[in-house]
């Protein structure tokens, strides 16, 4: 074994590295067609698989499931870190209903459709559970590529729903798989109890671990700034593992813990968020490559008619019906409900969940895995390609100012008595057209940089603020209200 190394490892890394590089390079082409970038990774994985031009033999569902679990933990943790508590409070009720009742309703409706197309009830319920959760990360990837910004209520609903609905899909998949392996168990009264225990333990421990993580991060003295990212990753893994060992939903706990931590004081905040964003993307990319490697095109032909029909049924019937019913009590406008129902894209989660029944030996699990391929791909091509168009058509674009071409940040381990704020100058602001020397800045405040188009302007007393400028102002925390009187609301980062 030792005499052959490091050649086998080098070959493995060469193959995986090539797949990553090729996928990222070709991902640029997906923006032209407004297709989620993850789809290109799936195609590259198929081309490299055992029946593709790469000829890589891979059918290790156990490895895929374990990789997928780690990937989902990191994806959810990153999503939670970037979810403002204000967004959670604003849409907690509707997003919570979508993430629980909506997931169950989607799974049930899709199961009915699958059974009508010839699948047994067992296979149909398993398929419904696997594809019942959405992936808003794919939606926002398309929106960012197209330059469209959604209105806050719609964006927050999609974001919180997608982070909170994965645990319910995991619970449903686990319960259905177990019932298939133990037919006598059935779907009795104990199922709601199991769901309540999973959610209760997961939510409770998620909050506890989140606040404990805040405490540790505020007091940890590490030897290098990069170790804070390692510390955060360790907290993410504990947030999943501890509730899971106590029969709770580890995935829900990860998301809640990350929200708590992300809305607290983080040392080197901007750098940590960038690291975990990269880790989440790496996880997403890896899972789509793995699914591509696991797909056998020769098997897809057999399930293509059912897969295509169910993928369209999910996008056009099941998801819209459930969303309209769930949001009815919350007075969403019809166009908002229509958009939320239309952009329920599927991402890495169905891939991960589809491997679990195969690994457990559930009947019909491999066939379901092949059908999931069509659900993910068709969802990306049909709703995915119209995400930006639908936002414009329904008038759901936000009128927030354009993002600056560069970002100025302050990195600090400890909280400082001051902050750097970014403001967009428009015609309505009283400072527009005024020189910096004429503005009544407090003693502890000053403009540090002005971004004007593609130029960086050094601020001087004679510098005049013009509409379209992005202005960075440093001020003491106590002076923030006064600064906002002059410059308005700061830009969100």
N, C-alpha and C positions, 0 to 999 in steps of 0.2 A: 504493500500500500504506500509506504513512505517513499519507495524508490520511484513511484510514478508521479508523485507530487513534485512541483506545483502545476504540472501540465493539465490534469483534469480540472483543477480550480480555475486555471487561466482560460481554458476553453469555455467553461461555464460563464465566467465573467465577460469574456469576449462576446458570447452569444447574447447575453442579457444586455450588455452595454450597447451592442449594435441595435438591438430591438428598441431600446430607449431613445437612442440618438435618431434613428430613422423615424420613429413615431413622433418625436417632438418637431423635427424638421418638416414633416409632412402635415403636422397639425395646423400650420398656417393656412393651408388650403381649405380647411373646414370653415374658416371665418367667412369666406366668400359665399358659402351656401348656408350660413347660419346654422350649422350642425354642431352639436356638442363635441368638443375636442376629444373626449374620451373614446368616441366611436372609431377614430383612426387607430387608436391603440388596439382595439378589438380586431380590426381588419389586419393589422400587422401581425398580431398573435396568430390569427388563422393562417396567414400566408407562411408563417414560420413553423406551424404545427406539423403533425405526423402526416397529414394528407395535403400539406401545402408544399411550396417550393423549397422551404427550409428543411422539411423532413425531420423535425425534432420530435422524438417520441415522448409524449407526456400524457399520463392518465392517472396521476396521483391525486385523488380527491381529498385524501387526508391532509396532505401538505397544502393543497389549495384552501381547505377549510381553515386550517390554523393560520395560514398567511392572511386569509380574509378576515378572520377575527381580529388579528392585530391591526390590520388596515382599517377596519371599521372603527375600532377604538380610537385610532389616531385621527380619522376623518371627523368623528363626532366631537372629539376634544377640540380640534381646531375650530369647528363650527360654533361650539359653545364659547370659546375664548373671544370670538368676534361678534357675539350676540349681545347688544346692549340691553341692560335690564329694563330700560324704558320701553324697548320694543316688545319685550316679554309681557310687561304689564299691560301694554296697549292692546295686545291681541291674545292674551293668555286663554281667555275663554273660547273664542272660535278656533284658535289653533289647537287647543287641547281637545276639543270635540272632534276635529278632523283627524288628530293623531291617535284617537282611541276608537270612537264609534265609527269614524270615517274609514279607518283601516279595516275594521270588522265588516262594515257594509260593503266596501270594495271587494274584499275577499269573498264574501257571500255571493254578490252579484256575478263576479267572474266565475265562481264555481258553478253557478246555474248555467251560464253561457257555455262553459267547458263541458258540462254534462250533456247539454243539448246537442253538442257537436260530437258526442260519442265517447267521451271519457267516463270512466266509472266515477261514482261519487267520491271515492277515496282519492283518486288521482286529481279530480277536479278541485276538491277542497284543499289539497296540498298545493296545487298550482296557485290557487287564489291567495293562500297565505304567503307564499314566497314572493309574489309580485305586488303585494298590497301596499307597500310603502313607496313614497316618492323620494326623489333626489334633487332638491333645489340647487345643489352645487352645479349640476349640469345646466340648469336654467340660467343662473347668474353668469356662468362662463360664456354662454351664448350672448347674453345681454351686454356683458362687458366688451365682447368682441365687436358687437354692432354699435356700441356707443349709446345704447338706450338705458335710461335710468327710470325705474319704476317709482310710482308714488309710494310714500312710506307705508301706508296701511297695507297695501297689497304685498309689497316686498317683505314686510315684517311677518305677515301671515304665512307666506310661502317659506320663509326662512325658519320660523319657529316650528311650523308643522313638520318640515323635512327633518329637523333635528330631533323632534320628539316622537315621530311616528315609527322610526326604525325599531325601538324596543317592542312595540306592540306586534310588529310583523315577526320579530324573532320569537316572541311568546307563542303566537299562533302557529308558526311553523313547527316549533318544538312539540306543542300539544298534538297537532295533527299527525306528525311523524310518529309520535309515541302511540297514538290510537291505531295507526296502521300496523305497527309492530305488535301491539297487544290489543287485538280486536275486542276483547271483552271489556276493555276500559270504557270505550264509548265517549260520548260528550254529555256527561251528566252534570249534576249540580255543582260538582267540584271544579269545573272549568272556570266559572266566574270567580270562585274563591282563589284559584291559582293565579289568575290574572291580577286580582286585587293585591295578593301577597307580593307578587313580582313588582308591581308598580309601587306599592307602599314601601317595601324594603329598599327598592332601588332609589326612589325619591328621597327617602329619609337619610340613607347612607350617602347619597350624592351630596345633599346639603351639608352633612357633617364633614365629609372629606373635603368639600370645597372650602369651608371655613377653616378647617385644620390646615389645608394647603396655603390659605392666605396667611395664617399665623406663622407657618414655617418659612414661607418666602420672605416675610417681613423681617425675620430675625436670623435667617441663615447667613453665615459668613463663609463664603466659598473662596477658593484661591484664584479662580478665573471666571470671567463673565460668562463664558460658554457653558459652564457647569449649571447655570440656572436653567438652560434648555433641557439638560439631562435630568435635573430635579423635577421639572414640570412633566417630562415624559414618565418618570417614575410615579408621580402622583396620578397620571392618567391610567397607568396600568393597575395601580392599587384601586382606583375608583371603579374599574371594571371587575377586578378579581374578588375583592372582599364581598360586595353584594352578591356576586354569583355564587360564592361559597356558602352564602347564607340564604340561598334560594330566592334571591331578588334579581331584578333586571340590571345587570352590569352596564348595559348600553345606555339605559336611561340615567343611571348614576353618573356615568362619564360625562354626558351632556350637561346635566345639572351642575356637577362639580366644576366643569369648565366655565359655565355662566357665572357662578359665584366668584371664581378666581379672576376671570376676565374683567369683571366689574369692580375689582378691588385695585389696590396699588401694586403694580408689577415692577420689579427692578428691570431696567433695560427693556422696557415694554415694547418699543417698536421693533427691536431686534428679535425678541422672543416671538412676537407675532409672525414675523417674516419666516423664522425658522420653522414654526409649526405649520404655516401655510405651505411651505415647501415639502414638509414631511407628509401632509395630507395629500398634496398633488402626487407625490411619489407613491403613496398608498393606492390612490385612485388609478393611476397609470398601471401599476403592477397588477391590480385585480383585473383590469380589462385585458391586459396581455395574457394573464393566466387563463381567463375565460376563452380567449382566442385559441390558446394552445389546447384547451380541453375540448374544443368543438371539433367534431368530425363531420365535414361537409356531406359525406355519403349518408350519414344518419339524418341530416337536416331535410333531405328531400322527402323522406317519409312523413315528417310532421309539418312540412311547409304549409299545406292548406289550413290545418287546424291552428298552427302558430300564427299565421298572418291574420286569420279571422279573429282569433282571440285578442291579438295585439290591437286591432282596429276596434273591437268591441270594448276593450278596456279604455281606449282613448276617447271614443265617441259616445259610449253609453254608460258604462259602469262608473268611471270616475266623475263625469259631469252630474249624473243623477245623485250620487252620494254627496258630492260637494254642495249642490243646490239645497238638498235636504238639511245638511249639517249647518249651513250658514243662514238658513231662513230666519232663525230667531234673532240674528245679530245685525240685521238691517244693512247688509252689504248692498251696494248698488248692483243692479243686474249685470252691468258690464264688468264690475269687479269680480263677481261670482263666476261669470263666464270665463274670465281670464284665468283665475285660480284653478278652475276645473280643467281648462284646456292644457295647462302647462305642467301637468303631473308627470314629469319625466321619470323614468326608472334609471338607476345607475349601478353602482357597485354592490349595493345591498342585495338585490335579487340574485346576483351571481354568487355571493357568499352563501346566502340561504339555500340556494339550489343544490349546493354541494353537500349540505348536511343530510338530507334524506338519502342521497346516494351513498354516503359514508355509513349511514345507519342500516343500509340494506332494505329500505322501504320499497315495496312493490311499485313499479312504474316510475321510479325516481329518475332514472337516466333519460327516459322519454320526456319527463317534465323539464329536465335540465335543457334539453334541446329546444323545447317550446319557449323557455325563458329567453333563449337567444333571440327569438323573433320579437318577443315583447320589448326587450331592451333596444333592439335595432330599429324596429318600426316606430317605437316611441320617440327615438332620437330623430328619425327622418320625417315623421309626420308632424306631431306637435312641435318638435325641436326646431325644425326649419322655419316655423312661423312664429316663434316666440317674440322676436323683435317686431315683425309686421303686425301681430295681433295687439301688442302694446300700443303702437301708434294708431292702429285702426280704432281701438276702443278708447283712445284718449287717456291712457293711463301713464303717459310719460311724465316724470317729475320735471319741474321747471327749475331745479336746482342749478346753480352756476356750474360751468365746466370745471373739471379737476385741473389743478395746476400741473404744468409739465415737469416740475421738480418739487421735492418735498424737503423741507428743512426741519430737523428734529433735534431734541436734546436727549441724550442718553445718560441716565443716572441710576445708580443702585438705590440710593435713598431719596425719599420725596424732598423736593426743594420748595422754598418759599417763593415760587415764581413759575410761570408757564409761558410756553411759546404758542401763540394762537395765529391761525391763518384766516384771513378775511378776503372776500371777493368784493371788489369795488364796482358798484353799478350806479346808474344815473341818479337813483333816488336817495343815495346816501349824502349826508351833508358834507362829508369830507371830499367828495368827488370834485375835482378841479381846484382843490386847495393845496398850497404848498405845506410841507411838513413843519416849517418854521412857524406857521400861523395856527397850528393845532395845539390845544391846551393839554398836552400829555402830563400825567402825574410824574413826580420826580423819579419814580422807580420804573418807568415805562419808556420804551423807544421802539421805533421801527428798525428791524435788523436786516430785512431784505425785501426787495420788490421784484416779482416775476411779471414781466411785461412781454406777452407772446413767447418768443424763443430767447429772449434776453433776460439776464439778471442785472438789475439796476441797483447800484450802491446808493442807499438813502442818504441824502444831505438835506440841509435846511431848505434849499431852493428847489428840491425835487417836488414836482406837482403830481398828485395822485390822479390818474385818469381811469375812466370806466374800462373795465376788462382786466385791471391789475389784480394780482394776488399779492397781498401784503402780509408779511409776518411781523407780528408785534410781540415783544417780550414785555411782560408786566408782572408785578407782584399779584398774588392770588387775591388780595383784598381790593385791588384796583380793577379787577375784571369787569364788574358791573359798569363802571365808568367808561372803560374801553369799548364795551359793547354798545353803549349809548352813541358813541361816535361811529363805530364800524359795523354795527348790526351783529347778527349771529355768526359765530365762527364756523368755518368749513369743517365738515366731518372728515376724518382721515380714513 
